[in-house]
Amino acid sequence: MVTTIDCHYLKPQLAAAYLLHCGPKACFIDNNTSRALPYLLAALKQAGYTPDAVEYIIITHVHLDHAGCTGALLQHCPQAKVVAHPRAAPHLINPERLIRSAESVYGPEEFRRLFGEIVPVPEEKIIIPQDGDILRCGDNELQFIYTRGHANHHFAILDRTTKSVFTGDTFGIAYPQLQRGSTPFVFPSTSPTDFDAAEALQSYQKILTCGAQRAYLTHFGVLEDIQRACAMLVSYTEFAAKLLQQLLQRTNYSGAENYQFAHTSWKNFFAEELARRGIAITPEIEELLAMDCDLNAQGLVFVAERARRKKAHA
């Protein structure tokens, strides 16, 4: 059994964490920010578990809207071990670099409002699985699948017992407000700083063929039709790759101009795709997608500028 926990990050049904019921044991998969701690502990209690029953706190990747509560949650679940990708683990032990990076984007005051306190995780509390490793939690077997594309410190978790896969941001974003009928609307996240279209396409195939019957996304909730979602993600990732190529060719434009070009392209993309589905862009939906237009544009511009710098120094 899986409990979907709405972390109320910025607004309802934007970011999820999951409580996996494993017989006598439980584990959290992703945990949002320290602001979400009351929701996580309430879900644990409602499921009939005590904090001592939590065997693992697993993060798909170390971005703060998915892993910012790890240390604080561990303080409440002292028997648990934290499971993380080898590239993510150092940032859990010493989160200063993550904090400085986020503060440079948001400013110290807005950072505190969004993320609260980032508590370090003791090194001895961390488990680092290799690609394909299997970890038993209570009655369940969890297999770790390295999935680059969104971030190079990302893995997905296949629960072999329930045939569910927890995909973090690897398998795109599917806001409940944008779903109509039987066909899901799922689009990729190209937010800074590690978007790689080729790696993303490989990761989709890993998830499609891992044996899961459903996928749990952090943004937001469960997808039952993995096949259709994958086909849509492939198509939309190809759009993102073409947009990146256009940015690489815009050598005579400033970073701000390229950002505006990418932002407009994403905004038009969403407008066209929603129109094809007969979904009117209400103020609520426009506000919902504004963040993704911004982050996706930032991500592609970052990758393009990094590629130009690398070429210049080659």
N, C-alpha and C positions, 0 to 999 in steps of 0.2 A: 504493500500500500504506500502511496505517496501523498503527502500533504503539500499543497501549493500555498506558500506564505506570501501574501502581498506585503511588500516592505514599505509601501507608501512613500516611495522615493519621488519627491516633487509632486506627485499626484497618484491616485489609485491606479492599479493595473499598469504600471510602467516598468517596475523591476520586481522580480520574484526570487525568493529562495525556496529550497525544497527540504522537507523532512522526510527521509526514507525510513519506513518502518521495517525493521529486520528481525521480527520475532521479539526476543527479549532485549535486543539492542536497537539503537537508532543512530542515524547519522544525518548531519546537515550537509547540503550541497549548495554552495554559495551562501552569502550572508549579508550582502548589501553594505550599509554603513552602521556605525554605532547607534545611529538614530533608530535603526530597525530592531535593536536588541529586545525591547519589550514585545514586539510581534513574534520574534523567534521563540522566546521563552514561553509566551502564551500558547503558541502552537504545540510546543513540546508537552506542556501540561495538559492541554486539551486532548492530546493523543494518548495520554495515560502513562507517559514516561517521566522519570525523574532526571535531573541533569546528570547524575552519575551513570545513567544508562546510555548516554551519548558516547559512542566508541570513536567516531571520527568526525572531524570538521573538515570538509573537502572544499577546495576552491578550484573552479575551472581555470581561472586566470586571476592575475593580481590587480586588475583595474579596481579602483576604489569603490565603484558602485556595485561590485560583486564580492569584494574581499576586505572592505574597510572595517568590518566588525569582527574579524577573525580573532584578534587578541582579546577583545572584550568578551566575546562569546566563550572563549577558552577559560577565562577566569570564572565563569559561571558553570562550566562543565569540566571540572578539573581532571576527570579520568580520561578525557578525550585526547586523541592525537590529531594533529593537523596534517592533511595530505595535500601536497602541492607539487607543481611542475618544478624541475630543477632550476629553471630560470626565474621562477616566481619566489622560491623559498628565501633567497637572500633578502628580498624586499620585505618579507614578513618578519624576518629576524631584525632587520634594521630598516624601518620604513622612512628614514629621513629623506632619501632621494625622491621617493614618491610624494612625500609631503611638500618638499620644495618645488617640485615640478607642478603640482596641482595649485599651490599658492601663487606661483608665477602666472598661472592662467586665470584663476578666480580672484586672487587677492586674499590676504589672511582672514578677513572678516567673513567673506562669502564662503571660503573654504570651511571654516568652522561651522557655519550654518548648514552647509550641504553634508559634510562628512563627520562632524563631531571629532572625537578623540580617536587617534590611531594608536592602538596599544601594540607594542612589539610582542612577538611570539618567541618563547625560549627555543633555542636551537634543538635541544634534546627532545622537544615535543613534536618535531617535524618528521614526517615520512615522505620520501621522494620515490614514487614508483617510476619504473622505466616503461617505455612504450610497450603495451601488450600485457603488462603485469596484472595479476589477479590478486585482489585483497578480499578476504572474507570478513563480513560484518554481520554478526549474529547468524541468521539463517540465509543470508544473501551473499552472492558472489559478485564482486565489482571488478570490472576490467577497465583499464585506463588506455585511452586511445589518443595519442598525440595528434593534435589538429591545429596546424598553423594556418595562416591566412588572415585572420583578424588580429592575432598577436602571436609572437614566437614563444610565449610562455603559457600556452593554452593546451589543455587536454579536455576531452569529453569522457564521460563515465558511463559505461554500459552496465546496467544491472542485469546480469545474465539470468537471474531468478525470475524477474517480472518482465523481461524483454523490453526494458525502458532505457533510453539513452538521454543523459543530461548534457546538453550541448553548449552551455554558456552562451557566448556570442558567435560561435562558429557556424551555426546553422541559421543565422539570420535573425530578423526581428519580425514578430507577428502580433501587433497590437490587437487586442480583442475588439476594439472600436472599429477596426477596418475589415473585419471578417464578415463576409456575406455568403450565404449558401454553403455549398459543399466544397468549393475551391478556395484554398487558403490564399491569403495575400501575405507573402513573405519576401522581405528584401534584405540584402546584405548590409552589414555595418562596415564602412570603410574609414572609420574614425582613426585619428592619429594613434600610434605612429607606425604600425607594422603591416598595413594592408598589402597583401600579395595575392593577385588574382589567381595565378597558377596554383599556389598553395591552397587557396580557398577552394578551388574546384576539386583538388585532390581530397580535401577534408570532407566535402559534401559526399563524395563517393565512399569514403571510409564509413561515414555515418549511415549512408543508404544500405551498405552491404554488411553491417556489423551484426545483423540479426535482430535489431530492435523493431518492435511493432508500433512504437510511439516515441516522440521526442519531446523533452521538456526544455523549453527555452527560458532564459532569464528575462527576456523582453517579448512575449509574456505568456506563460502557461503552456499547455500541452498541445502538440500537433499529432493528430491521428493518421493523417495521410502523408507519410514521409515521402512517398514517390512523387506526388504532385508538388510538394514543397521543394523537393530537390530540383525538379525540372525548372521551376520558377526561379530558384536561386541561381542556377546555372545561367539562365537567360539574363537576369539582372546583373550578375557579376560580369558578364560579357559587356553589358552596357557600361559598367564602371571602368572596365579595362580600356574600352574605347575612349571614354572621357579622359582617363589618365594619359593616353597617347596624345590626345588633343592638347592637354596641358603641357606635355613635354615639347610639343612643337611651338608653343607660344613663348618663344625665347625673348621677344622684345616687349614683354608686358611685365608690370610690377607684380609682386606677390599679392597685393591687394586687388589688382585687376584680375589676376588669375583666380583668386578666391571668389570674386563676384561672378566670374564666368562659371565656375564649378557650382556655386550656390544656385544660380539661375537654372543651370542644367538639371540639378537634382529637383528643384522646385517644379520645373516643367515635367520632369519624369513622373513625379508623384501625381501631378494634376492629370496627366494623360492616363496613367494606370488606374486611378480611381474613377475617372470618367468612363473608362471602358467597363468598369464594374457597376456603374450606375450609382456611385457613392458621391453625394454632394459634399464639397469641402466647406463644412461649417466652421465657425470660429474655433470650436473645440478641436476639430481635426487639424485645422491650420496651425494651431498652437502646439498640438501634439507632434506634428511633423517638422516644425520649425527647428527643433533641436537636432533632428537627424539631417536636415538640409545643411545646417551649420557644421556639425561634426563630420559628416561625410565629405563636405567640401574641404574642410581643414585637412582631413586625412589625405585626400588625393593631392592637394597642393603640397603638403609636406613631403610625400613620396616623390613627386616630380622635382621639387627643389633639391631634395637629397640626391636624386639621380644626376641632376645637372652639376652639383658640387663634386660628386664622385668622378664624373666624366672630366671636369675641368682639372682635377688633381691627378688624373691618370697619366 
